[in-house]
Amino acid sequence: MARVWERSLRRINLPVAYSEGFNPRLKLHFGLALPTGFESEGEFLDIDIDPDVRLAANAAEAEAQAASAQESGATTARVLDLETTRRAIDTATPDGITVQALAEINRKELSLQQAVTSCSWEFATTLDAPSLQRIVDTTLAADSLLLDRERKGKKMTDDIRPQILDLQVQHRTDVDGPRLVAELGTQPRALRPAEFLAAIDMPSKETARVLRTHQWIIYNEGEPAREPLVAGAPTTANTEVFAV
C-alpha cells in the first residue's frame, strides 16, 4: 500500500517533502495497520508537503493568497488548492481507493500511530440477537479478561478488559441480522479484533465479517472523541488524507 501511494502522488507531481539520507523517500505517515482480511470504512494518511508550498482549502482561497502575496511584494510561493488536489489524487489512485477528504493539519500534533486512542469495530456474525446479548452482558460484567500474548518472543498474560471501552448489540434495518459493535482501545498496545473475539469466546466460524468503522482521538481528558481528519488547526504545510 505504501508503494501504491508513492506512485500515485508522484504521478500527479504533488510537492511532497522527502526524507534525508542516502535513499530519500516521500514523507508519508500511515495510521494504525488494518489486520489482513478485515475491512475498513476509511483509512488515514499524513503527507508532509514541501515547506515552500502554501495550502489553501479551495481554488478561490488559493487565488486570494496569491493575490495578497503579489500586492505585498512578497515572493509568490506555490499555493496548493486542497480540493483540486483531492480530486487529482483520487484520479491517480487505483480502482478500489477513493479519496474522500483532504485537510491541512497541525504537525505539532502526535502522529496517527500515537494519537489514535481507540477504534470502533463492527462484527457481522451468524448468531442471533439473544446470543449476542448474552456475550455482551457476560463480557461487560467480567472484572478481568485474560489473554495470552507473545511480546518480543516471550509469552505474557494480559488483562484486556480495560481496553473494551464499549460493547453492544446493534440492530440495523439496512443489513441482515444484528451486529456486535465494540470500541477497542489502542494504547499502550492495541487490542486487535481477533484477540478480542478470542477473549470473549466468540468462535471464529461465527464471525462472517469484521469492519473498522472509526478511529478515535482524545487529546485532553474530558473532551469528546474525534476522528483524525480534524486533528488540529492548520498551521503548517502538512496534509491528511482520508481514503477508502
N, C-alpha and C positions, 0 to 999 in steps of 0.2 A: 504494500500500500504506500509506503514511503516513496518508492520509485515512481509509482503512478502519479503522485502529487508533484514530485520534482519535474517529471516530464511535462505534465500539464501546465505548470507555472512557467517553465522555460518556453513552452510553445507559444504563449501569449506575451513573452518578454516582460513579465512582471518584474519590477525592480526590487527583487528580494536581496536582503543582506546576506553576505557569505561569512562563513567561519574563517578563522585564520589557520595557518599551518601549511604543511606540505600538500595536503589534499583538501582544499576548501570545499565546503558543502553549503547548500542552501540552509538558512537558519529556519527550520521548521520544528515545531514543538507539538507533539501529539498528546491527546488526553489519555484516559485510562484505557488499557487494552481491552478489546472485546473478545471474550473467550471463543475459541473455534467452535463453529456450529450454532452459535447463538445469533440473534438478530438485534437490530437497534433502530429506533425511530430517528436518531440524529447523533452525529459524532462531531467533535470539536477539534479544531486545529489552529494553533497560533503561528502566524507568519511574521517574521521580522522584516520590515521594509527598509530599504536603503535610507539612512538618516538624512540624506539631502532631499528626500521626497516628502512633500506635504500631502496630507489626506483631507478629502472633502466628502461629505455624505452623498452628494449628487452633483450633476453637471452644473446646475445653477450656482451652487456654492463654490465649485471649482473655478468657474469664471469670475466670481466675485473676489476670490482670493488672488487670482492672477491680476485682476484689475487694480486691486488695492496695493499689491506689491509694485506694480508699474507706476502708480501715482506717487508712491513714497520714494521712488528711485532705487528701491532695493533690487538686488539681483533676483530675477524671477526663477524660482526653483520649480521643478516639475510638480504639478498637483495631480494626485491620483483620485479620480472620481470612483468612490466605492461601489455605487450602484452599477455603473458601467462595467467596472472590474468584476463584480459578481457575475454578471451575465457572460462576460468573456471567459471566466474560469469555468462556469457551468458548461459552456460550449466546448471547452478544451478537455474536460474530464470524460472518461469512458462512460458508455451506457451503464446505468445502474447507480451512478453517483450524481446526485442533484444538489447543487449548492443553494441552500435555502436563504442564507443571510450572510452578510459581511459587515463587520463593525470595527471601529478603532477601539483599542483597549489601552489601559494603563500598564506599561511594562513593569512598574513598581509592584504590581500585584504578584501573588505567588503563581508559579507555573500551574498548568492544568493538573499535573500529577499530584502536586501538593495541595491545590486549592479545593478540589472536589472532596467533599466530606461524606457523601452518601450517593447511592444510585437507587432508582426505583426500577423494579423488575416485575414483569407480568408473566405468569406461568399458565399456559393452557394445559389442562390435564384431562384425563378420561374419567376422573372421579366426579361424583355428583356433589351438589352443594352441601348437604348434611355431612358428608365425609370430609370435605374440605374444612367445614366449620369446626369439626372436632379436632382436626390437625391444628387449626389456628388457636383454638381455646387451650389445647394442651401445651402448645409452644409458648404462648404468652404467659401461661400460669407457671411455667418452669422457672425455678430460681437460677438454674445453670443448664447449659447445653455444651457438653464436652465433645471436642472434635480432635482427632489425631491428625497432625500435620507434620510435614518434613520441612525443616529450615536449616539450610547450609549443611545438608547431609545428616542432620540429627532429627530424630523423631521427637515431637513435642505434643503435649495435650493442651489445647486452648479452650477457654470458655467463650463461646461465640454468642451467647445470649445477649450481652450488651450491644452487639452490633446489629441485632434485629430491631430496628427502630420503629417499624410499623409493619403490621401483617393483618390482612383482611381478605374476605371473600368478596369479589366484585361481580355483580350481576349486570350484564350489558345486553341491550337489545340488538346491537349490530354484529354480535358474534354468537356462535353456538356454544352453549354451556357456560358455566361460571368460570371465573378466573381467580387464581390465587395471586394477590398483589402484595409485594414486600418492598420495604425500603431497607437496604442493607448498608451498613457503614463501610467506609473505605480507609479510615485512619485508626490506628497507625498502620494496620495491614488490612487490605481489602478482603471482605468476606465474599468469596466467589459464589455464584448461584449454585454450582454443583456441590460445593461444601455445605451451603445452606440446605439443599434438598437432602443431603446425606444426614445432616444433623437432626432434621425433623422426621427422618424415616420415611421420606417420600420415595417410593420405588421409581427408579428411572424409567421403567416401562410405562408408568402412568403419566409421564410428562411428555406432551406432544410438541410443545413449542415454548421457547424461552425468549422473551423480548425485553431489551433495556429501553425504558421509556423516557427516563430523565437522569441527568447528572446534576447534583445539587451542591451549592456552595453556601457556607455560612461563615462570614468573615468576623463578625462580632457577636458575642453571646446576646441572645435576646432579639436579634434581627431575624426577619423571615428568610427562609432559604430562597436562593435564586439560581438561575442557570448561568453558565459561564459567559454567554454572549453579552450580558450586561454587567460584566465583572468590574467595571470601573469607568471613571470619567476619562475622556480622551485627553491625553497629554503628550504622547509621543507617537512616532510613526511606526506603529505595530498594528496588525490586523488580526482578527479572529474569524475563522470560517466555521459556519455551521452547515454540515452536509450530511446527506444520507446516501 
